[in-house]
Amino acid sequence: MPAGVDVIELEGSPRRLFVVLPLMTEEEGVSDLSVEMMFTEVAPHLWLIAIENIHVL
């Protein structure tokens, strides 16, 4: 997993993962922005991904 990525598995069913991913730019590398996403497993190996927030670290 890339450095700086946080993954939290939430309890309950269906299986859900809360992910915080730092963003990068081609010119400056790691940005001061991150994206928060919710991954919900809707079938085995099939995930619904929702962007929850984009914010400054």
N, C-alpha and C positions, 0 to 999 in steps of 0.2 A: 504494500500500500504506500502511496506517495507520502512524503513528510508533510505534516501539518493537517492531514485529513483526520477528522474525528468521526467515528461511527458508534452510535449507541443503539443497541437492540432493545426495543420496547417489549414489555410483557404483554401477553394476551394473544388472541387470534383474530384476524390473520397476522402472520409474521410481518413486523414493521421495523424498518431501520431509519433512524434520524442521522443524516450525514451533513457535516459542515466541511466545505471544500474551499480552500483558498484559491482565488483566481489569479491568473498570470497574463502578462502581456508579452508580445514578442520583443518589444523594445526595452522594457524595464524589468522583465522577469516577474517575480512574485509581487502582486499588487497588494494594496491595503484593503481590498475588497474580498469578501467571501460570500458564498452562496449556501443557503440552508435548504436541504431537500428531504422529503419523506419518501421512502421506498416501501411499497406495500406489495407483498407477494400475493398475486391473484390466482396463480396456478403454479405447479412445480416449475421452477426456473423461469417464470414469467412475472415481471415486476411492473407495477404502475409507479411512475415517478412524478412527484409534484414539487415544484419550486415553492418553498415557503417564504423565503426572504433573501434579499441581497443587502449586505450592509458593510460598513467600514469596520475593520478589526480594531 
